[in-house]
Amino acid sequence: AMNEPERETARALRAKFMTQVQQLSLSPTGESPTLGRPRKAMSRAEMDAVTERDALIGRPDEIIGRIERLQEAGVEYIMVIDFAASLDHLRIFAREVMPAFASS
């Protein structure tokens, strides 16, 4: 997401995906066991906050920073899913983000 409209589109697409995952995992009571604790379904605002905190959405420098923090935490592999299915975004990722980790 190189600008705010793209960022909002990415958040909306991720929210749709997350909502579908939640619907598959929720019990009839609206709670789901997560590490032994019941969990309520997230609201759209909560999904947006989690997306901004955790997802690799943003300018290349933002994404590089997030991946660096993941590396510092011991993460060795990440899975990149582009919900917008944008070849342009994947090209930008390959051209501007991946080289920062070529020696990793």
C-alpha positions in Angstrom: 0.0 0.0 0.0 1.8 3.1 -1.3 -0.9 5.5 -0.2 -3.9 5.8 2.1 -6.6 4.6 -0.4 -4.5 1.5 -1.1 -3.9 1.0 2.6 -7.7 1.2 3.2 -8.3 -1.3 0.4 -5.8 -3.7 1.9 -7.3 -3.4 5.3 -10.8 -4.1 3.9 -9.6 -7.1 2.0 -7.8 -8.5 5.0 -10.9 -7.8 7.2 -13.0 -9.8 4.8 -10.6 -12.7 4.9 -10.3 -12.5 8.7 -14.1 -12.4 9.1 -14.4 -15.5 7.0 -11.8 -17.3 9.1 -13.6 -16.2 12.3 -16.9 -17.5 11.0 -15.3 -20.9 10.4 -13.8 -21.0 13.8 -16.5 -19.6 16.0 -18.7 -21.8 18.2 -22.5 -21.3 18.2 -22.1 -19.2 21.3 -19.8 -16.7 19.5 -16.7 -17.8 21.4 -13.8 -19.8 20.2 -11.1 -21.5 22.2 -7.7 -19.9 21.6 -4.9 -21.4 23.7 -7.5 -22.5 26.2 -9.2 -19.1 26.5 -12.5 -18.1 25.0 -12.2 -15.4 22.4 -15.0 -13.1 21.1 -15.2 -12.3 17.4 -13.3 -9.1 16.5 -15.0 -6.0 15.4 -13.9 -4.3 12.2 -12.2 -1.6 14.2 -10.3 -4.3 16.1 -9.4 -6.0 12.9 -8.1 -2.7 11.4 -6.0 -2.1 14.6 -4.5 -5.7 14.4 -3.9 -5.3 10.7 -2.0 -2.0 11.2 0.0 -3.6 14.0 0.8 -7.0 12.4 0.2 -7.1 8.7 2.8 -6.3 6.1 0.9 -3.4 4.6 2.5 -0.1 3.8 5.4 1.5 2.0 8.5 -0.6 1.4 10.4 1.1 4.3 7.5 0.3 6.7 7.5 -3.4 5.6 11.2 -3.6 5.9 11.0 -2.3 9.5 8.3 -4.8 10.4 10.2 -7.7 8.9 13.3 -6.6 10.8 11.4 -6.7 14.0 10.1 -10.2 13.2 13.7 -11.3 12.6 14.8 -9.8 15.9 12.0 -11.8 17.5 13.4 -15.0 16.0 11.1 -15.4 13.0 12.9 -17.1 10.1 10.1 -17.4 7.5 7.1 -15.3 6.6 4.2 -16.0 4.2 3.2 -13.2 2.0 -0.5 -13.1 0.9 -1.6 -10.2 -1.3 -5.3 -10.2 -0.9 -5.6 -7.6 -3.7 -3.7 -10.0 -6.0 -1.7 -7.1 -7.4 1.3 -8.0 -9.5 2.5 -4.4 -9.1 2.6 -4.8 -5.3 4.4 -8.1 -5.6 6.9 -6.5 -8.0 7.5 -3.6 -5.6 8.0 -6.2 -2.8 10.5 -8.1 -4.9 12.3 -5.0 -6.1 12.4 -2.9 -2.9 11.8 -5.1 0.1 13.5 -8.5 -0.6 16.9 -7.0 -1.4 17.1 -5.7 2.2 17.1 -9.4 3.3 19.3 -10.9 0.6 22.1 -11.7 3.1 19.7 -13.1 5.8 
